[in-house]
Amino acid sequence: MKIQQMAFLLVGITIFFALVGVIYFSITISHARTSAQSAQNEEAILLARKLAGSPEFAFTSSSDCATCIDMDKIIQISDLSGYEELWNMDHVFVTRISPQYSNEKCTRANYPNCDKIILANRSTNLATKTAFVTLAGWDGIINSYRYELGRIEVSSKQI
Amino acid sequence: MKNKRGFEFGFAWIFAIFIGAIVIFLAVYASTSIIGIKRYEEEAATGAKIGSLLNPISTNLEQAKLTTIYVQDETIIFNECESDSMFGEQLLSTSVRTSIGQPWSKYPGPKSTFRDRYLFSNKTIHGKKEFYILSLPFEFPFKISDVVIMWSDTVKYCFINPTSDFKREIERLKLTNVEIKGNINDCSLESKKVYFGGHAPSNYDIAINNEEVIYKLDSGDISVKYVHSSDNNNKFPLLYAAIFSDPETYECQVKRLMGRAKALVTLYEEKFDYLKGSCLPGATSLALENYKIGASNYDDSNYLLNIATLAQEIEDYNDPLKCRLF
């Protein structure tokens, strides 16, 4: 009879540890998910800075602004396919802050009289990271480059 | 006399042994699973960390950079390259040595995928404590990307008679585990011997002559080609890439770079069309078109020298422009 009681006790202990294990794993997995999301957010901030320096964004036509974004180049990317995959991003917006022309989305037809270039926009409910940048582009009227204040918003793919 | 007080092996005992066996089995199973999960987690974290580390190492300011990654346990990094799609894929995974259970896991950790990074190394890089990462911008003639080269503390390289400008650059960068010698016999026995110039002695591992890199392998010699970068301050990214990679990885990554070059030249063609009206009246984009055709036809590094001629044409065309394309 005592052995039977012991056996039931062992079963009870096993179930107890199994439950503890399930709780431990659910906490660990949730923590891992949070860490992964936080790592992705950190990477998004780094990417915002890195994007500004990538060959597709960087202003290399003149040597006077190494950290500027070339608006004349990125407006062309907005019509080309495959770049969302290249940077692994769900959301990439480049917006001119000052001076403002119009709030509408830039296309090749209305550029440069517009303010927002959308390079990737797959989901609307994302926490985006922002970095302020200088935007550069050729101005045919003044026959020189113009430099303006802007910002780049990015968010990486959701897990 | 017969002992009548014998041991009774009844249901209660059988039941207790059965339950005990289940409990022990579950305990052993749970602990091995936990160890496995923890190892997988560590490998995934290391793989992602290395991938992320390739990011800030990128050279926005057009300078070469040498960085060391320190690992807690002996680690193997698996570098896989796919060049089939538009930008190809860089896949990274790791395996970490542990003291519990099997020292190396049967399968590496999960793969991290990158499309905008180009890691040149052997397919497997085994490091005890340190991995070295050299990042160099590659311009051809516009900047294509940063070339990232990786080796570890388990491999030593001996460069014999490098050209004077290459030697200056190696000394400036202070590459770890790389020594320069004038004679191949002065190299340490275990080092990988990289011989510069013609008539290489028979005990070389890699020979470099006339923009060609020859690997001495068990299966026979294999050669690849390299070109100089258009950036005069960093002329040798592809030479470093070829030395520190196996030929298959080198060919795959250069093919991916040429895919990126093709995408970039398409972008510059579009920019040219936009600027034509306001800044480039009467200009033609023939040089860009030729380069694009050259990059589209790229198959292996033997094509590099042809594209280098087209790259020079674009550079000559672009430099005098008031509104330069790049």
Interface residues (C-beta under 8 A of the other chain):
Chain A: M1 I3 Q4 M6 A7 L10 V11 I13 T14 F17 A18 G21 A32 A39 E42 E43 L46 L47 R49 K50 A52 G53 S54 P55 E56 A58 T60 S61 S62 A66 T67 D72 K73 I75 Q76 I77 D79 L80 G82 E85 L86 W87 N88 R108 Y111 W138 G140 N143 Y145
Chain B: A12 W13 F15 A16 I19 G20 I22 V23 L26 A30 E41 A48 S52 N55 P56 S58 N60 L61 M86 F87 T113 F114 R115 D116 F142 K143 I144 S145 R260 A263 L264 T266 L267 Y268 E270 K271 Y274 L275 G277 S278 C279 K322 C323 R324 L325 F326
